[in-house]
């Protein structure tokens, strides 16, 4: 007999583990340690450009005095 339908029907959804954020990937690309974040000019430029689009640690935003727009919608 051929079974039809979804065999996972009614079972809880299996969540995948979260992957690295864009910030994490940028840090990895620049090969920075956490102690080097504040001194990195390239990382600061990336954070200034992408502060409203991607996650940037709050402590780093505060260290650089970068303000994130609360009501940023992404629409031009």
N, C-alpha and C positions, 0 to 999 in steps of 0.2 A: 504494500500500500504506500502511495506517495503522499508525504505530508505537505500540506500547503500552509501559507501564512508565515507570519513572523514568529520564529521560535523564542524571541526575547520579549514577546508581548506580556506586559504586566510586571516585568522585572525592572528594578531600579537602573537608571542610566549609569553606565560606567564612565567616570570622568577621567580624562587623560591628564597626566601631570602637566603643570604649566611649564612652558619653555622659557628661554631667556627673553628678556625685554629688549627693545631696540637700544635702550641705554646700555644694557649689559653687552650687547653685540658690539656697540661702538667702543666701549672700554676694552673689550677683547681685541678689537681691530687695532687700537692704539697701543695695546700691550701695557696698560697702566695698572699699577697696584692702587688700592684704596688710598694710601698715603699720598699718591701722586695726583689724584683727581683735581684738587684745588689749584695746583700749579700748572696744569695742562692748558695751554692756550687753545689747542685744537678742540679739546673736550668742551671748553667754555663756549667757543663759537658754535659748536654743534648744539649745545644746550640752549643757547640764546635763540637759535633758529627754530628749534623743535620743542620749546618749552610748553607750547599749547597743544602739541600733537602727541607726544610720547611721554612716558613716565621719566621724571628726573627726580632723584632723591631730594626731599625737602631741605635737608641739612646743607646740601650743595647749593641749592637755589638761594638759601639764606646767606651762605658764605660769600656768594658772588653778588648778592643783592639784586637778583633777577626776580621780577614780578610776573606771575602767571595771570592771564586774563581769566576771570571767573566765568564770564558769559561767552566765551569764545565758541562759536558754532562751526567754524571751519568753512563757512560759506563766504564767497567773495562778493 
